[in-house]
């Protein structure tokens, strides 16, 4: 079978699906509140509520590796760190200790790898990726990825996902009213057959 690389769109779509619909439904109001604050914080340059500046710098670098910018905005452009900071002070407060411990461990590994005073965020991207690869099965990485994707794909009306760029990345079509076909995934299956006769 011919091998091919996974596109950024496919990766983001698969990752977004991996979050789990049940978890999102349970936490959606709190996630939307965090996103709303993130939008205002990013626009008005508000400070952080939970994370220290150093923690935010590291976590923002991690988020950018999870959802990097290319021809579309990445996590940094979408204001994801503001969403994460707010989330860790509200619906995701139970994740804070794991996130902080993971940041500390990542910074320790970065120092061992010869990072400058600014730490992990100042390392070249390829060295950052290598360090993340070492911890990709950790609870910290799972939570960081989850929060990054929540911030990136939140409804723009509530924060993050500026200009709907995150939605475009995964092929989501936002419309005021919905009727079949709902999106590219079922457009072919719901089309009326030509020459129609009923069954």
N, C-alpha and C positions, 0 to 999 in steps of 0.2 A: 504493500500500500504506500502510496506517495506521501511523504512527510511534508507538513507545512507548518509554519509558525502561527501561533494564535495571535490574532489581531488585537489591538488595544480595545476595540469595541467589543469583541467576543469575551475578552478577559473581564471587562467591566460589567458586562451583562451577566456573565456567570457568577461573578463575585457578588453582584447585587442580589441575585437569586439566592445565593448561599446564606444571606442574612436570615432568612426564614420569615415567612409571612406571618406566622403566629406571633413571633416576638414583636414584629413591627406593629401589628394590630393592637397588642396590649399596651405598647409604649408610645403609640402615635401622637396622642395629645401632648405629652411631655416633650417628645422629639420636635414637634412643630413649635412649641414654645421656645425650646433651645435654639432652633433655627431662626425664629423671629428675632431673638436677642442677638444672634450672630450677625444678622444682616445689619442691624442698627450699629452694633459694635464695630463692624468693619467699615461702615460708612462714616461714622463719627470718630473713629480712631480711639475708641474706649479701651481702657486697660483690661487686663485679665482679672477674672474673679477667683479662680482656683489655682491654676498653674503658675509657677514662678516664671520669670522671663527665660531663664535657662531651660526649664522643663519644656516650655512652649517652643523654644528654638529647636530642641531635639525632636519633639513630637511633630512639629511642622515639617522637618526634614524627612522624617519617617513617612508622613502622610504624602509628601510629594513623590517619594519613591513608589508608594502604593498606587497613586494616581498621578503620574507625571504629565507635565504639559508637553504637547507637541503641536499639532495643528488645531487643537482645542485646549481650553484652559485646564490646568491641573489643580491639585488640591489647594495650593497656595493662592492661585488666582480666584478660586471659588470661596475663599474665606473659611476653609474647613477648620482651622485651628480655633477660631472664635466659637464655632459650633461645639467642638470637642470640649473646650474650656467650660462653656455653659452646661453642657451635658454632664460633665463630671461633678458639677455642683448641684445637679438636680436628678433627673431620672437615672443617670448612670453613676451616681455617687458610690455605689457598691464596687465599681470598677477602679476607683481612684487609687487604692493601695497597690493593686496589681500594676496599674499604669506607672505609678511612681517607682515601684521596685524595678520594673522593666526598663525604665529610662535610666535609672542608676546603673543597672547591669550593662546596658548598652554603652553608657559613657565610660564605664570601667574597661570594657572591651576596646572602645575607641582609643583610650589612653594607651593601652597595651599595643595597639596598632600604630602608635606614633602620632595621634591626633594633636593639633595645636591647642592652645589654651581654650579656644572656642568650642572644642570637643567634636562630637560626632557630626554636627551640622557643617563643620569646616572641612571635613574630609572630602576627597574627590568622590564623585558619584559611584564609580566602580568599587571603591573600598567600602562605601556605605552599603551598597548592595551585598557585598560579600559578608558583612557583619549581620545584615538582616537575614540572609540565607541561613546562617548558623542558628537563628532563633525562630525560623518561620513556623515551627510546630509549637511554639510557646503560647501560653495564655496571653501574654502581653501583646504578641503580634496579632493574635486573633482579635483581641479587643481593639487594638489600634486600627486594624483594617475595617472592623465593623463600624467604628465611629467615623472613620474617614469617609466610608461609602454613604453613611447616613447623612453626613454633612454635604457631600457632593450631590446627592440625588434628592434632597429635600425639595419640596415645592418652592419655587423662587418667591412666591408670595409670602413665605414664612422665613426666608433666609437662604443662605448657601446657593448653589446651583445658579449662579448669576446668569441672567439672560436665557435660562433653560439649556445651557451648554451641556450639563450632565445628562439631561434627557436626550438630547440629540446624539450624544455619544452612545447610548444604549438603544437608540431607535424608538424611544417612547414618543407617541404623538399626543400632545395635550390639547383637548378640545373642550369647549364649554358644555356640550351635551354628547352623550355616547350612544351609538346604536351600531349594530354590526355593519361592516367589519370594524372591530375595535382597534386594530393595528396591523402592521405588516405580517404578524405571525398567523393571523386567521383570514386575511383578505382573500387568499386563493380559495380557502375552504368554504367561505360563505358566499362566493360569487354565484349568481343564478346561472345555471347551465343554459347554453344557447339551444334553442329549439325545444325548450322546456316541456314536456308532458309529465304530468304527475304520476307518482308511483301508485 
